[in-house]
Amino acid sequence: MSRADMAPLPLSPVSDPCRVRATCLVCGSPALRPHGPAPLSLRRCGACRLVFVDPIPTPEEIAAREDAAFHGGVADHTEEMFEAYYRNYPDDPVVRGFRGVVHQLKETTGGGTLVDVGIGTGLLLHLGAEAGFRVLGCEISPDSARRATEEFGVEVLVGDFLDADLPAEIAAITMGDVLEHTHDPRRFLERAFEALRPGGVLYVAVPNHRSTTFLAADLLSRVPALAGLGSRVYVPNHYWYFSPDNLGQLLEQTGFRVELTRQEAPYLGRYAFSPPVRFGLTVLNALGRVTHLQARAEAYARKPLR
């Protein structure tokens, strides 16, 4: 869980506005077209439906934004929620979801070293250690890493995952709400594949662009008077918007064998939304469960033994 997930920071100009993609990251199609309201610099692949910011900020710009998110960039309706998941965390659906991830990884790997990329508060590392994993975090924000160590006593490497000095024989890697923040998701997955031991498992969770939430937002964005409301689901520190299908494609292209996929709705109880917003999101979550178009997509993918 990345703190910047909840940080609607203003987008500063990227260093090179001419740095645009000619083809889709996932399928390689050149059929890219504008997507969403005009102020958003989004494009959509006409083949696999990947949506992404174009141009993508540089890794250095992304690192600066992630660190800025830790220092007061969190929206009012999420700041208290994020603080709640340090050492005095509640027993609620968020924590039970984290425990479920840890349990699934323990069942499918037998244990060993677990590396959490983008540590949030450090809670998943703490729960992993409780379950018997040797845990290590990798976090781009120095202060986020420091706070997690203070709260939970976990070891965290500070810096870009692509350059991290990782241990050998990693059993499991978790990337919860991380890929959408990266400069190049393909390289992140390739690095994870390289770092895992044969038979190791990667857990990935991302916002699901093929969900009732995004479908409703895109419809609202077509109405000039409501375009601002619709664009709010496109968080400035998110650069890639996956669906379960194109996420699975990318995992398989990078060598993984996808073993389990599922969707879930966010737990609204952790947010301090106004009553009208809460009602609207509750309805969209309910529709998502019925239509199997829920707001979050998860995948467990294994590195083959050979």
N, C-alpha and C positions, 0 to 999 in steps of 0.2 A: 504494500500500500504506500504509494508515494505521496508525500505532503503536497507536491505540486499538482497532484490530481485535483486538489481542492483550492487551487490558487488562480483566480482569474486575473492574472497580471496583464498589464497592457503590453502588447507586442511591440518591441522596439524594432526598427528597421534592420533587416539582415545585411551583412556586410557586402554582399554581391547580389543585387536584385536580378541580375541576368542569369543567375545560377539556377536554371529550371531543368526539370526532367524531360527527356524526350520519349521515354518509354516507362511502362509500369514496373514497379519494383518486383511484383509477384510474377506476373505472367509475361512481361516483356512487350505487351501490346502498345503500339503508338496511338491508339484511339483514346486520347485523354481529352476531357472537356471540362469547362468550369462547373463548379458545383456550389450550391448554396447562395446566400445573399452576397451582393457585390462587395461589401467591405471585407469579406473573408477571402483569403487567397487560397481557395480550395480547388482541387481538381479530382475528377473521378475517372477511373478506368472503365471504358465501355465494355470490356470483356469480362474481367473478374470482379468488378464493382469496388475495388479498393478506392478509398477516398483519402486524400493526403494534402497537406500544406505544400505549396510550391511557390517560391523556393523554400527548401528546408534550411533552418539556421545551421550554422557551423557547430561542430562539437563544443567549441569554446563558448559560443553564444548560449548553447543549451545548458552547459555547466553553470554559467553565470545566472541564468534564469532559475535553475533548480535551487541554487543557493539562496537567491533572492526570495524564493517561495518560502524557505524556512524562516526568513527574517521578516515576518509581518505581512506576507502576501496572501494569507489564507482568508477566504471569504468569511463574513460574520457568521453565516449559518453553518459553517463547518469547523470553525476554530475550536470551540469547546469540544466537539466530537473528537478531533484529533488528539487533543490533550488527554482525553479520557482513556486512551489506549497505551498509556505508559504503565508504571508498575502497579497502580491501583485499578487496573482494567476491570470492567464489569463482565459478568457472565451473560453475554447477549448473543444474538445471531452472528455478529461479526466475529467474535472470538470463537464461537462454535464452528464457524466456517473455516477459520484458520486451523483449528484443531482437526477438522475433517481433512484438510489438505495434508497436514503432517501425518495423520493416520494412514491416508492413502499412500503416501510416499514410503512410509515404514513398511506397509504391507507389500508394496511392489518392489522394494529394493532390499529389504532385510536390515536396513540401517547402514551406518557409516558416516561419511562427511556430507553435510548439507550446506550449500552456499545459497544465501538469499541475496539477490541482486535488487537494489533499490529498497532499502530496509524499512522505510517509513519510521515507525517508532521503535523498531527492534522486537516487537511482540512475537512475530512468527519465529524469529531466532530463539527467543526465550521458550516458546512452546516446543520447538524442535529439540532443544536441549533437555527439556522435561521428558520428552518421549525417548531419549537415549541417543539422539544424533550428536555427533561432534559438529558444532555449528560455526559458521564464519559468514560475516556480512560483507557486501561490497557496495559502497555508497559514494556518490559523486559530491555530496554536500558535507564538508568537514564538520559543521556544527550539528547536523543531523546524526552523523556517526558518533560524535562525542556524547550527545544526549542519550543515545541508545546504550552506549557503554555505561554511562552513569546510572541509568535506570535499571538495566538488566544484567550488567556485567558481561556483555557479549563482546567478542572480538570483531572489529570491523575494519576492513581495508578501505582507505579513502582514495578515490580516483575513478577513472573510467574503467568499466568492466573489461573493455577490449585490451587494456594494458595491465590488468591486475596480475600480480604474482600469486597464482592460485596453487593450492596443494595438489598432489597427485591423487588418483583414485577417488574422485568425487562421486558419491552415490546419487546425489540429487541436487538439482539447481531449481530455485524458484524465482519466477519473474512475475509477481503480481502487480498489475497496473504499471508496467515498466516499458514494454515495447513501444507503446504509443508516444513515449517521451524521447525516443532515441533518434539520432541522426540517420542510422542505417540499421533497421531491424534485421535484415539478412545477416549482416556481420555479427550482430549480437547472438543470433541463433547458431551461426557457424562457430563462434567462440565457445558457446555452451556445449556444442557437440564435441569439439576438440577437448574440452576440459573434463567431460564426464568419462567415467570408466565404462568399458563395454558392459551393456546391460543397465547402465544408469538411466535415470528418468528426469526429464525436464517438465516442470509445471509452469504453464503460461496462462495468465488471465488478462483480458483486455475489454474495454467497452465494446459492445456489439453494435456495429453500425446497422446491421439488419435486425433492428428491434423496433418495437412500437414507439419507444421514446424518440429515436432518431427519425422514424417515418413521420411522426406527428410534427417534430421540429422542422423537417424539410417542407411539409405542407404549410406550416405557419409562415415560413420564410418567403413563400410565394405571395403572401398578402402584405403589401407595403406597410400597413399600419401595425402588423404583428411580426414583421421580419426581425426586429430586435429581440423579441421573446424567443423566436425559433432559433436564433443564432447562439443563444446562451449555452446550449449543450455542447457547442464546439469550443472546448476549453483552450485558451491560448497556449498552454504548455503541452498540448497534445498535437502531434504532427501526423499521425497515421490512424485511420479509422478502419478497422478490420471487420470482417464477418467471419463466422465459423468456417465457411468454405475456403476463403482465401487465406485465412490463418493456417488451416490445415495444409493447403497447397505449399505455403512457404516452409512449414515444418518439414514436409516430405522432401522438398527440394534441397534442404540443408542436411539431409541424411537421416532424419528421425522417422520412426514408425509410430504414428498416432494410435494410441491404444484406448483412449477414453476422451470423449468430449461431452460437455454439458453446458447448460445456461442457468443463470440465476438472476433474480431481481435484487436490487440493492435494498438494504434494510433502512427504511426511511426514518425509523425511530432515532437514528443517530444524528439527524439533521434538524436544525431549528428553522424549518420552512414556515412561511405564512400559511394560514389555512387554505386559501385558494390554490396555492402551488402544491401543497401537500395533497389536496383532494385530486388535482389533475394527475399528479404522479402516481397516486394510489390506483386510479382508474387505468392508467397506462401500464402499470405493473400487472394488474389483474388481466388486462387484455394480452399482455405478453406471455403470461402463463398459459392462457387458453390457446393462443396461436403458436406457441413455441418460438416466440420472437422476443426473448427476454433481454434485459439491458446489459448483461455481462456474459462473455463467452470464455470458457475455460477449456484447456487441453492438457492431457498428460501424454507425453511422447517419449519413447524409449530409444536409446542408442543401441542398435543391434549388436549382438555379441561378436559378429564379424561381418 
